[in-house]
Amino acid sequence: MVASDRRKWLALALLCVVQFMVVLDIAIVNVALPSIKVDLGFSQANLQWVISAYALVFGGFLLLGGRAADLLGRRRMFLIAVVVFTLASLMAGLAWSEGSLIGARALQGLGAAIITPAALSILSTTFTEGRERNIALGAWGAVGGFGAAAGVLLGGVLTDALSWEWIFFVNVPVGVMAFIAAPLLLKESRDAHVKRFDIPGAVLVTSGLSLLVYAITQAGQDGWLAGDILAYFGISATLIAGFVAWELRHPEPLMRFGILRTKTIAGANATGFIMGTAMFAMFLMLTLYMQQVLGYSAMKTGVAYLAVAGTAIFTSAIAAQLVTRIGVKPVMVTGMVALTAGLLYFTQVSVGGSYLGDLLPGFLLVAVGIGFAFVPISIAALAGVQPAEAGLASGLINTSQQIGGALGIAALSTIATTRTDNAVADGASQASALVSGFQGAFFAGAIIGMLGIVAALVLIRREELQEQPAEGLEPVLDLAA
């Protein structure tokens, strides 16, 4: 292997490690929440913000982060974001109060919102040949799926073996390593054609998306029809509509809406949104079920997820090979079917449930779903995209997944809580009431998963995956769907 080839694959390894760290931090706090609540004196109402503060800033700033990487330099923004994320992780581990931890989590979200699109756009501009880029995107998709499952596993192990602070401290050496290695392995690239940065567009979309995620998060606590929640949704819709109107008339827009005319890109974002909605909420519900109903410790809960995390590694590797043989579309549909089947299986969880009977079969189905869905979604999201817009496309798919995750956690938590309260009011025991709530949430998640199957079937197009990017640039992929 020549030096340049070796450098490319080492760069891929670096990007995947950093992305794993970012995805890990979405789920790693779930198992540690009870310990954090006790140590820092969190109120029950504010505890959700340990998760939501990260999701709020992450989802709100992704489009801005992706476009900033295109315009200001992808490696430069990647390095800045790694510093921000690493310092925020250190601050989170040293947190002394509710406010300090929530603030640190928000700062982590800002770093993640720049790291993820910058890293994915570096990947897409580094690997120009179709088969090579397919392999690289397959690895990236595998990391996304595995990281979500591994987060709850490592969260439980670190919380019980050391303390909850270490779920944040573990990021520090990874961040330092990435900062040292990035200048050696990553090449700088940017979109040299754009001369002006679209500041009004950046303000409108970032504020609109941030307020949308905030409204979704608060709706799970205050109720979807509460006056303030409806006002937040209204203001968010106004800001996003203003962003669309501004972008359509701006000569150098932050987001070129023509990118969504490619049905496969639109389909990848729709399916990614739906997958995020179902999956992130599912992991939260399963964690609560194991701890609150089955009485699992943080360590036992984390180890229980080993079946998902371990199996997802293999299913992701298989999916990366299959997309080159049978195409993106069949693999994506298979993944969404498996994920939906897993959610349906979890609708039968019970008060006296066992790991082998109530959880393991569903975990294995979910692991297949994660590997077979994340990999083709990552590939399809960049179908036919020009290198100059790689940051935009990567920011868009990650925005879809993060907003979907925030919506799923809020909506399915509301379903679970409402059913639980109703069951308690009808005289059910606390454990039975909790199970009733979780069953309702899993059923709703399965319905959402079915919509993802439809989106993949209808929107993913074989011919678009084979198209050349505009302006004579090399194709992103040479896949058949």
Buried (B, 14 or more C-beta within 10 A) or exposed (E): EEEEEEBBBBBBEBBBBBBBBBBBBBBBBBBBBBBBBEBBEBEEEBBBBBBBBBBBBBBBBBBBBBBBBBBBBBBBBBBBBBBBBBBBBBBBBEBEEBEBBBBBBBBBBBBBBBBBBBBBBBBBBBBBEBEBBBBBBBBBBBBBBBBBBBBBBBBBBBBBEEBBBBBBBBBBEBBEBBBEBBEEBBEEBBBEEBEEEBEEBBBBBBBBBBBBBBBBBBBBBBBBEEEEBBEBBEBBBEBBEBBBEBBEEBEBBBBBEEBEEBBBBBBBBBBBBBBBBBBBBBBBBBBBBBBBBBEBBBBBBBBBBBBBBBBBBEBBBBBBBBBBEBBBBBBBBBBBBBBBBBBBBBBEBBBEBEBEEBBBBBBBBBBBBBBBBBBBBBBBBBBBBBBBBBBBBBBBBBBBBBBBBBBBBBBBBBBBBBBBEBBBEEEBEEBBBBBBBBBBBBBBBBEBBBBBBBBBBEBBBEEBBBBEBEEEBEBBBBBBB
